[in-house]
Structure formats: structure tokens, C-alpha cells
């Protein structure tokens, strides 16, 4: 289990935990990790995301303009950029994210899929998370969230599917406690959080991790504990200092035997107009007693849309701490040998107009089918109406690559395309439909 990190205030644009997550992007591409594990490892993130979804559902006057459809991730291993993974998102008519599906472009058989359910207040109440990685067996996990309004705490139960027994079994339980006098929906300002593991032998929950929060004049402090030797031992802390121009987060570890604190990592986020423009991570060099640069992430925004205009995925921690629509980000690594920043990753965010009915095409979903998907050399198109349609293939950046007219059961040759994710736009008369496909 990872230790618990905290983001308590919406004004804190990015905490150390978010920077740490981005520093490990290359690891995430190698080993898929479910969005829903934030429920257990990072209750602060879960709370923030639930709170934002609740506020949007309660504000009936909101007129959403755009929804985030996908996020494309690319990496830079040698001379050119290559696609690594892409997330697709689906929403219901209220703007709730119901499906988050991540596919690895280099290995289309590997994926993560999360399906969310909500209560009448717009609070997530359950998640089913399914993942497959490089031919390994399918992993299915269940997360059930309960809101104990009168007792002012939230519990999240994590279960894992046992294929042999054909049932879910207990794994972890997260509990987040508040002192809010009018607790209805979780705020970011909770007091403490606990994580328990299910003991198969005793058939009881055993707490092993704890976090306590102290609100400071210009930020907050989070203390992390582990249960060892029949007592709670301090193991780490996060100190966050907030100003109008930047947020600084410092993470330190504690040796309870020597009673010595050791600096580990620092993150500095710079922002303008409520948007993060740059996030910098550093690592403590104990030998020279200085902070060594680690990585940097820079962000680009579209100021035509504000946060309230957007329908966003449930895993929206970064989005809801910015005021506008993020469109691109780029990650750079610091190389001390050459003393330069080298770009090694980037993300592009793709949006479309939001329709409350969930229907944006004049075609019926069943009228056109394409297969196989993923495909090697060709796509076969089936058209129930039997009329000719024009087919256009675009890359994920919107560049037109190929155009042809097809009938039902015709083949579209794609052997000249590079491996990656593409968009197939099908047009018949005044009607149009766009489908995604993967070229292996």
C-alpha cells in the first residue's frame, strides 16, 4: 500500500502526490492501475472528485458546453513521438462519467475499464474496475462507497474477484472522518483517514494506516502513520504552503527508532489566473544538502471555456483545481550530465459538444459497424441501409489521412498507416458518424 497523501483545499492546485503520480508515468504505462484505487490509497482525491460531481448535479442551472472525450498520451523514446495509451470517456445525460476506458496502443490487449454508478445526489456509490495487462489474467475489483451522513464519515469497501470461487472477497476498507457540523457531502477538509486490511483468519478488519490533518494559516500539514509493534508509528508527513502564485509541497519520512526526519521530495506548482502553468518536482540530495531537479510538467489551456462549462471524467483531480479547459501538457526530465531539460512525454485532451441526450449523431448506433478492431491491414464496413457512404480516416490530431467511398461489406485498406489510434468518419447525405479504431 502507498502512504496517504492529502489535498484539502480547492485552492491548492497540485499537491506532491499528483506530482509523484506524474513522475511515474512511464511505470504506469508498463503496469496498468485502476482509477478506483484512489478510493483506498488517496481518500483526499476521492473526496474531492465526489464533491465536484455533487456540486455539478446540484446546480441545475449549469449549461455544459463541452465534454472531454479522450486523452492521448505519447512518449519520446528515440527520434520521434509515439503513442503509448489513450483514455476514452462516456457520460450519462447528467454529465456523470459512467465509463473510463484506458487502452495501451502498443499492446491493445491491455486495458483498464472503470464503470461508475451514482446516487440521486450525484455521489459515486460503486465502481467496477476491470484490467488486463500483457496477456495476464483479467483482474476485477469492486468498490462500494457509503456516506454515513449522521456520523460524518465515508467508508469505501474494496473487494477483489475470485475466479475460482466465483465471488468477490474483502481486501481493504477506507474510512474518512469529519468534524463538519453540517456534513451532507464530503468537503476537502476532513480530520482523519484510516485504511484497514481484511484478516482472512480472524474474519475481521485490521487498521494498518492512518492520516491526520492540521489546517495551518497558509496551508496544511498531513501526518502519516503505520500500525507497528502494537502502536501507531509516525512514518511521514506532507507540508503544504499556499500563496497566490504558487503552492509548495514537501514530503519527509520519519525514522521512529532514531527519531529523525529525512527530507525526500518537493513539488512547486506555479499558476496564473487560477490555472497551473508549470509543476516542478525535486529530490533531496542528502550528500550536498540541496534539492536536485527531477521533472517538470507544463500545461496549455483554452480560455474560451471555464471549468463550469465542462463535463469531465470522475478521475478529475487536476481539472477541478484549474479554472479553464486544459488542452495539452508536456513532461520533461532534468539530465544533470548535460544540464538540460529533455521532453519525454506529452498529453493531448480532446473535447466535443455535450448533448444531454447523449446522442450527437444522426445515425442509429446499429446502422454501421466496423471490424476487426484493433486491425492490422484492413477494416470491413457493414451498412444496414446498403447506401454508399464516404469514409475519412483522421489521426488523433485531426489531420485527414485517407478518403474513399464504400458500400456495405467493402474493405478499407489501412496497411500504410502507422500503429496507433485513429478516427473513422462516415458520412452519408447529411448524416455523419465517427468511430475510433486501433491500427496494430
C-alpha positions in Angstrom: 0.0 0.0 0.0 1.1 3.5 -0.7 1.0 6.1 2.0 -1.9 8.5 2.1 -1.4 12.0 0.6 -3.8 14.9 1.2 -5.2 17.7 -0.9 -7.6 19.6 1.4 -8.3 22.9 -0.4 -9.6 23.6 -3.9 -7.1 26.5 -4.0 -4.2 24.1 -3.8 -3.6 23.5 -7.5 -1.5 20.4 -7.3 -0.1 18.5 -4.3 3.0 16.5 -4.1 1.0 13.3 -4.6 -0.1 14.5 -8.0 3.5 15.3 -9.0 4.6 11.9 -7.8 2.0 10.3 -9.9 3.2 12.2 -13.0 6.8 11.4 -12.3 6.0 7.7 -12.5 4.1 7.9 -15.8 6.5 5.5 -17.5 5.8 3.0 -14.8 2.1 3.4 -15.1 2.3 2.7 -18.9 4.1 -0.6 -18.0 1.7 -1.7 -15.2 -1.9 -0.5 -15.6 -3.5 0.7 -12.4 -7.2 1.3 -11.8 -8.5 4.8 -11.3 -10.6 3.5 -8.5 -7.6 2.6 -6.3 -7.6 6.3 -5.4 -10.6 5.3 -3.2 -8.2 3.4 -0.9 -4.8 4.9 -1.4 -5.9 8.5 -1.7 -9.1 9.3 0.1 -8.4 13.0 -0.4 -8.6 12.6 -4.2 -11.8 10.5 -4.0 -13.5 13.1 -1.7 -12.5 16.0 -4.0 -13.9 14.2 -7.1 -17.1 13.2 -5.4 -17.6 16.7 -4.1 -17.2 18.3 -7.5 -19.6 15.8 -9.1 -22.1 16.6 -6.4 -21.9 20.3 -6.9 -22.5 20.0 -10.6 -25.5 17.8 -10.1 -27.0 20.2 -7.5 -26.5 23.2 -9.8 -29.4 22.7 -12.2 -28.7 26.0 -13.9 -25.4 24.7 -15.4 -25.4 24.5 -19.1 -22.5 22.3 -20.1 -20.8 23.2 -23.3 -18.0 20.6 -23.9 -17.2 17.1 -22.6 -13.8 15.5 -22.5 -13.9 12.5 -24.9 -10.3 11.2 -24.7 -6.8 11.8 -23.5 -3.9 10.7 -25.8 -0.5 10.0 -24.2 2.7 10.0 -26.2 6.3 9.3 -25.3 9.6 10.1 -26.9 11.8 7.1 -26.7 14.2 8.0 -29.6 13.9 10.3 -32.6 10.1 10.7 -32.8 6.9 10.8 -30.7 5.0 7.5 -30.4 1.5 6.9 -29.0 1.5 5.0 -25.7 -2.1 5.0 -24.4 -5.4 6.6 -24.7 -8.4 7.1 -22.3 -12.0 7.2 -23.6 -14.8 8.6 -21.5 -18.6 8.1 -21.6 -21.2 10.1 -19.7 -24.9 9.9 -18.9 -27.4 12.7 -19.6 -26.5 14.5 -16.3 -22.8 14.6 -17.1 -21.8 11.8 -14.8 -18.8 9.8 -16.0 -20.1 6.2 -16.3 -17.2 4.6 -18.2 -13.4 5.3 -18.2 -11.6 3.0 -20.6 -7.8 3.1 -21.0 -6.1 1.2 -23.8 -2.4 0.7 -24.4 -1.7 1.5 -28.1 1.5 -0.7 -28.1 -0.5 -3.6 -26.6 -4.2 -3.2 -27.5 -5.0 -6.4 -25.5 -4.0 -4.5 -22.3 -6.7 -2.2 -20.9 -8.3 -0.7 -17.8 -12.0 -0.2 -17.7 -13.9 1.5 -14.8 -17.7 1.7 -14.6 -19.2 4.1 -12.1 -22.7 4.3 -10.5 -24.2 7.3 -8.7 -26.9 8.1 -6.2 -29.6 10.7 -6.7 -27.3 13.4 -5.3 -24.7 12.7 -7.9 -22.3 11.0 -5.4 -20.5 7.9 -6.7 -21.6 4.8 -4.8 -19.9 2.0 -6.7 -17.2 1.2 -9.2 -16.4 -2.0 -11.0 -12.8 -1.9 -12.3 -11.5 -4.4 -14.9 -8.0 -4.7 -16.2 -5.8 -6.9 -18.3 -2.0 -6.5 -18.8 0.1 -8.1 -21.5 -1.8 -11.4 -21.7 -2.2 -11.8 -17.9 -5.5 -12.9 -16.4 -8.3 -10.4 -16.1 -8.3 -8.6 -12.7 -11.7 -7.4 -11.5 -12.2 -5.2 -8.4 -15.3 -3.8 -6.8 -15.5 -0.5 -4.8 -18.6 0.4 -2.7 -18.8 3.9 -1.2 -21.2 4.6 1.7 -22.0 8.1 3.1 -22.7 7.9 6.8 -24.2 11.4 7.0 -25.3 11.4 10.6 -21.9 10.0 11.8 -20.0 12.3 9.5 -17.7 9.8 7.8 -17.3 8.0 4.4 -16.4 4.3 4.0 -15.1 2.7 0.9 -15.0 -1.1 0.7 -12.6 -2.7 -1.8 -13.2 -6.3 -3.0 -11.4 -8.5 -5.5 -13.0 -11.1 -7.7 -12.1 -14.7 -7.1 -12.5 -16.6 -10.4 -12.3 -20.0 -8.7 -14.9 -19.2 -6.1 -16.9 -17.0 -8.5 -17.4 -14.3 -5.8 -15.8 -11.1 -4.5 -13.8 -11.2 -1.3 -12.8 -8.4 1.1 -9.4 -6.7 0.6 -9.3 -3.1 2.0 -11.6 -0.7 3.8 -11.0 3.1 3.8 -12.7 5.4 6.4 -12.6 9.2 6.3 -13.9 11.2 9.3 -15.1 14.8 9.6 -15.9 17.4 12.2 -18.2 19.4 9.9 -21.3 20.4 11.8 -23.5 20.2 8.6 -22.0 17.2 6.9 -24.0 16.2 3.8 -21.5 16.0 1.0 -17.8 15.5 1.8 -15.6 18.6 1.8 -11.9 18.5 1.3 -11.4 19.4 5.0 -11.5 16.1 6.7 -9.8 15.3 10.0 -8.5 11.8 9.7 -8.5 8.8 7.5 -7.8 5.1 8.2 -7.1 2.1 5.9 -7.8 -1.4 7.1 -6.9 -4.8 5.7 -9.2 -7.9 5.9 -7.8 -10.7 8.0 -8.9 -14.0 6.5 -8.0 -15.9 9.6 -9.9 -13.8 12.1 -12.5 -12.6 9.6 -12.1 -9.0 10.9 -10.8 -5.7 9.7 -7.4 -4.6 11.0 -6.3 -1.0 10.7 -2.7 -0.5 9.5 -2.5 3.0 8.0 -3.7 6.4 9.4 -3.5 10.0 8.4 -4.3 13.1 10.4 -4.7 16.7 9.2 -3.9 20.0 10.7 -5.0 23.2 9.0 -2.4 25.9 9.0 -2.7 29.7 8.4 -1.2 29.4 4.9 -1.8 25.7 4.1 -1.9 22.4 5.9 0.1 19.5 7.3 -0.6 15.8 6.9 0.9 13.3 9.3 1.0 9.6 8.1 1.1 6.6 10.5 1.6 2.9 10.2 0.5 0.4 12.8 3.6 -1.5 14.0 4.6 -3.2 17.3 1.0 -2.8 18.6 1.2 1.0 18.3 0.8 3.8 15.7 4.2 5.0 14.5 4.7 8.2 12.6 6.2 7.4 9.2 5.9 10.5 7.0 4.4 14.0 6.7 3.4 16.4 3.9 3.7 20.1 4.5 1.9 22.4 2.0 2.3 26.1 1.8 -0.1 28.1 -0.4 0.2 31.6 -1.9 -1.4 33.4 -4.8 1.4 32.5 -7.2 2.5 29.1 -6.2 2.0 26.0 -4.0 4.9 24.3 -2.3 4.6 20.7 -1.0 7.4 19.0 0.9 7.3 15.3 1.8 9.5 13.9 4.6 10.0 10.4 6.1 10.4 9.7 9.8 12.5 7.0 11.4 10.7 6.3 14.7 13.8 4.4 16.0 16.3 7.3 15.6 13.5 9.9 15.8 15.0 11.7 12.8 13.1 13.4 9.9 14.5 13.0 6.4 13.6 15.2 3.5 12.6 13.2 0.5 10.7 15.2 -2.2 9.4 18.7 -3.0 6.9 20.0 -5.6 6.4 23.6 -6.6 3.4 24.5 -8.7 3.2 27.8 -10.5 -0.1 29.2 -11.6 -1.8 32.1 -13.3 -5.5 33.1 -13.3 -6.3 30.0 -11.3 -4.6 27.6 -13.7 -1.5 25.6 -13.2 1.1 26.6 -15.8 4.0 24.6 -14.5 4.7 21.8 -12.0 8.2 21.1 -10.8 9.5 18.2 -8.7 12.7 18.0 -6.8 14.5 15.3 -4.8 16.6 15.9 -1.7 20.3 15.4 -2.2 21.5 14.5 1.3 25.2 14.5 0.3 25.2 18.1 -0.9 22.2 19.1 1.1 20.4 20.7 -1.8 17.3 20.0 -3.9 18.1 18.3 -7.2 15.7 18.9 -10.1 13.6 15.9 -11.1 10.9 16.6 -13.6 8.8 19.4 -15.0 5.3 19.5 -16.4 3.9 22.4 -18.4 0.2 23.0 -19.3 -1.7 24.8 -22.0 -5.3 26.0 -21.6 -8.2 27.1 -23.7 -9.6 30.3 -22.1 -12.8 30.2 -24.1 -14.2 27.6 -21.6 -14.3 27.7 -17.9 -14.5 24.7 -15.5 -18.2 25.1 -15.1 -18.7 24.7 -18.9 -17.1 21.2 -18.9 -18.2 17.6 -18.4 -15.2 15.8 -17.1 -14.3 12.2 -16.0 -14.6 11.1 -12.4 -10.8 11.0 -12.1 -10.8 14.8 -12.4 -8.4 15.8 -9.6 -6.3 18.1 -11.8 -9.2 19.5 -13.9 -11.2 20.8 -10.9 -8.3 22.7 -9.5 -8.0 24.8 -12.6 -10.3 27.5 -13.9 -10.2 26.7 -17.7 -10.1 23.9 -20.2 -6.7 22.1 -20.4 -5.7 21.1 -23.9 -2.1 19.9 -23.7 0.6 19.1 -21.3 4.3 18.2 -21.7 6.6 16.4 -19.3 10.3 17.0 -19.2 13.1 15.3 -17.3 16.2 17.0 -16.0 19.5 15.5 -17.0 22.3 16.7 -14.8 25.0 15.3 -17.0 24.1 17.6 -19.8 22.4 20.2 -17.6 19.3 20.4 -19.8 15.6 19.6 -19.8 14.6 16.8 -22.2 11.0 16.2 -23.2 9.9 12.6 -22.7 6.1 12.7 -22.5 3.0 14.7 -23.6 -0.8 14.5 -23.4 -3.4 16.0 -25.6 -7.0 16.4 -24.4 -9.9 16.1 -27.0 -13.3 17.5 -26.4 -16.7 17.7 -28.2 -20.0 19.4 -27.7 -22.1 18.0 -24.9 -25.6 16.8 -25.6 -27.8 15.9 -22.6 -29.4 13.1 -24.5 -26.0 11.5 -25.2 -26.8 11.4 -28.9 -24.6 13.5 -31.2 -25.0 11.6 -34.5 -28.0 11.3 -36.8 -27.0 7.7 -37.5 -28.6 5.0 -35.4 -25.8 3.1 -33.5 -26.7 -0.1 -35.2 -26.7 1.1 -38.8 -22.9 1.0 -39.3 -20.4 -1.5 -37.9 -16.6 -1.8 -38.5 -14.4 -4.7 -37.7 -11.9 -6.1 -36.8 -10.9 -3.5 -34.2 -8.0 -3.5 -33.5 -7.0 -4.2 -37.1 -3.8 -5.0 -39.0 -4.3 -4.4 -42.7 -8.0 -3.6 -43.3 -11.3 -2.6 -41.8 -14.6 -4.1 -43.1 -17.6 -1.8 -43.1 -21.2 -3.1 -42.7 -24.0 -0.7 -43.6 -27.6 -1.8 -42.8 -29.1 0.8 -45.2 -26.9 -0.5 -48.1 -26.3 3.0 -49.4 -22.9 4.3 -50.3 -21.1 6.4 -47.7 -17.9 8.5 -47.7 -15.2 7.2 -45.3 -12.5 9.5 -44.0 -9.6 8.5 -41.7 -8.1 11.1 -39.4 -5.2 10.8 -36.9 -5.9 11.8 -33.3 -4.7 15.3 -34.0 -7.4 15.8 -36.6 -5.3 15.5 -39.8 -7.1 13.9 -42.8 -5.1 10.9 -44.0 -7.4 8.9 -46.3 -10.7 9.3 -48.1 -12.8 6.8 -50.1 -16.4 5.8 -50.9 -17.6 2.5 -49.7 -20.6 0.2 -49.9 -21.7 -2.4 -47.3 -19.1 -5.2 -46.8 -16.5 -3.1 -48.5 -12.9 -3.2 -47.2 -10.9 -0.1 -46.3 -7.2 -0.8 -46.6 -5.1 0.6 -43.7 -1.8 -1.3 -44.1 0.0 2.0 -44.8 -1.0 3.6 -41.5 1.4 3.5 -38.6 0.3 1.7 -35.4 -1.8 3.9 -33.3 -5.3 5.3 -32.6 -7.4 6.8 -35.5 -10.8 8.2 -36.2 -13.0 6.9 -39.0 -15.6 9.5 -40.0 -18.5 8.0 -42.0 -20.8 10.4 -44.0 -24.0 9.6 -45.9 -26.0 12.6 -47.2 -26.5 15.0 -44.2 -25.8 12.2 -41.7 -22.4 11.6 -40.1 -20.9 9.2 -37.5 -17.3 8.9 -36.1 -15.8 5.8 -34.7 -12.4 5.1 -33.2 -10.2 2.2 -34.2 -6.7 1.0 -33.4 -4.1 0.0 -36.1 -1.8 -2.6 -34.8 
